[in-house]
Amino acid sequence: MIPRPAVRGSRQRALWLATLGFFGGFAGVAVFGPLVPEFVNLLRLSPIEAGLLAGTPSLTGSLLRIPFGAMVDRIGGRAPFLVLLGLTLAGMIGLILLLWSRYPGEMAGTYPLLLGLGVLIGCGIASFPVGTAQISYWFPRNGQGGPLGIYAGIGNTGPSLSALFLPMIVASLSMLAAYGLWTVVLLLITIGYAVAMRDAPWFQLRKAALPADSEQLAAFGQELVPPGSLTGGLRAAAREPATWVLVGCYLISFGGFLALTAWLPTYWNGAYHTSLGQGGLLTFAFALVAALVRVPGGLLSDRISIRYALLGNFLLIGGASLAVALTGRFWIAFLATIGIAIGMGLQNAVVFKLLPCYVPHAIGGAAGWVSGLGAVGGFVLPPVMGAIAAGGPGGYSSAFLAITVLVAGGLTGVGWLTRWTWACELEPRRATTP
């Protein structure tokens, strides 16, 4: 038997450090969103250009999730996570230098550069599947819903806090100070993660040239064994039909969450003429609810059937988005966006609870496909909603019809997936969470 000191760290430490790292990296989705109205005034952007600027961080954050999620199956999660955080820091430093030299009077012509910096800043968003796979390899298969719910729920508060505090700091100090303070926080998070994080036991034992079979790993509480191949996990996950159904579900729920976190400040300003601070506060409420609801959603998914949750969550998202599109009243629109947040948050928790069950042999690859392709909606939707908003009066509200249409399409795949979900749920429902 391998002595326990051969493996450093613990599953609890891995959970909280991965959550902290994801919190820092994921906040990049809201770097431009809360301040887009400010950039619109400075650069005279159209609604489509504003939507593109708000959604650009989601593009790289989405596409990089696929290779970086799969990379965990080969080398563990610590190194990929640090690379992504480092790229995000580089983008933030570049943004600070741009604002220091050009803001506010010489910003004309900087739109392409802002888009390029958004590409770098969005790299941290790709940390999600890395942390998901890290946690899945540390925890037993039948007790992952709670840890993954905590990870995603708390980590997802990064954009909501950015949406709240960035406009406040801009109003009281300056845009340069707001981005500078966040960069310092991100740097401290990166250092803390680098110092204290350890990969799951299998990766540590393999690096030390020690036996890492299932019997040895059981002594350390690890059940799942990665395929050990960079592309093998992606290929194995791609062969599972459930992977692609979950991609569609995640495109609507998480891609929609990314899109609305970036788009809502523009929506509130354009439809109801709110100030920068008011728009940030309203967006904070949406993002915070969507993030925190993932925690109970993950915990409940360990204990109750989720066959009907997929359908119910989609109906809530679709009905609430339709209400925003049709109403002209502020409070109805606000409550409807909270309804969307609840539906999206619960759906996100359900999707990632199913991954270790359907694709236990390639969690990193599956997490890469689902979170990567699913999150592309965060880049595509804001300019689409901007194009609808540019169509005339009431366009900012009508833009929510884009989400309603997506939900209608997603409902067609729910019945197909729930046929497999029943068989998948039997073991977790009988098991007790350690």
MOLIN-V161103 format. One record per pair of residues at least 12 apart in sequence whose ideal C-beta (glycine too) atoms are under 6 Angstrom apart, sorted by the first residue. I is the first residue (numbers start at 1). J is the second residue. Records with the same first field share a line. If there is no record, write none. Layout:
BEGIN
I: J  J
END
This chain:
BEGIN
2: 210  216
7: 201  204  220
8: 198
9: 198
11: 138  139
14: 134  138
15: 135  147
17: 193  196  197
18: 131  134  135  151
19: 151  154  155
20: 189
21: 81  193
22: 127  131  155
23: 155  158
24: 186  189
25: 84  85  88  124  127
26: 125  155  158
27: 158  159  162
28: 57  88  121  122  124  125
29: 57  58  125  159  258  261
30: 159  162  163  261
31: 121
32: 53  54  118
33: 54  261  262  265
34: 163  166  167  265  280
36: 50  54  265  266
37: 269  276
42: 107
43: 111
47: 386  389  390
48: 383  386  387
50: 266  386
51: 382  383  385  386
52: 383
54: 262  263  382
55: 262  379  382
56: 115  118
57: 118  121  122
58: 258  378  379
59: 379
60: 119  122  123
61: 122  125  126
62: 372  375  376
64: 126
65: 126  129  368  371  372
66: 368  372
68: 80  126  130
69: 129  364  367  368
70: 230  233  234  364  365  368
72: 130  133  364
73: 226  227  233  364
74: 230
76: 199  203
77: 130  134
78: 197  199
80: 130
81: 127  130
82: 194
84: 123  124  126  127
85: 124  190
87: 120  123
88: 121  123  124
89: 186
90: 120
91: 117  120  121
92: 183
94: 117
95: 117  179
96: 179  180
99: 175  176
128: 371
129: 367  368  371
132: 367
133: 363  364  367
135: 147  151
136: 356  363
137: 200  224
138: 200
140: 223  434
141: 223  356
142: 428  431
143: 433  434
144: 356
145: 298  301  302  353
146: 298  299  302
148: 298  352
149: 294  295  297  298  299  349
150: 295
152: 294
153: 291  292  294  295
156: 291
157: 291
159: 261  287
160: 284  287  288  291
163: 280  283  284  287
164: 280  284
166: 178
167: 276  277  280
171: 277
200: 222
201: 217  220  222
202: 217  225
224: 360
227: 362
233: 362  364  365
234: 365
236: 361  362
237: 359  362  365  366  369
240: 359
242: 358  420
243: 366  369
245: 413  417
246: 351  370
247: 370  373  374
248: 410  413
249: 351
250: 351  370  374
251: 374  377
252: 406  410
253: 344  347  348
254: 348  374  375
255: 374  375  377  378
256: 344  377  403
257: 290  344
258: 375  378
259: 377  378  381  382
261: 287
262: 382
263: 382  385
264: 283  286
265: 279  283
267: 396
268: 282
270: 396
271: 396  397
272: 330
286: 337  341
289: 338  341
290: 341  344  345
293: 342  345  346
294: 345  348  349
297: 346  349
298: 349
301: 350  353
302: 433
305: 425
306: 350
307: 418  421
309: 350
310: 414
311: 414
313: 343  346  347
314: 407  410  411
316: 339  343
317: 340  343  407
318: 404  407
320: 336  339  340
321: 340  400  403  404
322: 404
323: 336
324: 336  400
325: 397  398  400  401
357: 424
384: 402
385: 399  402
END
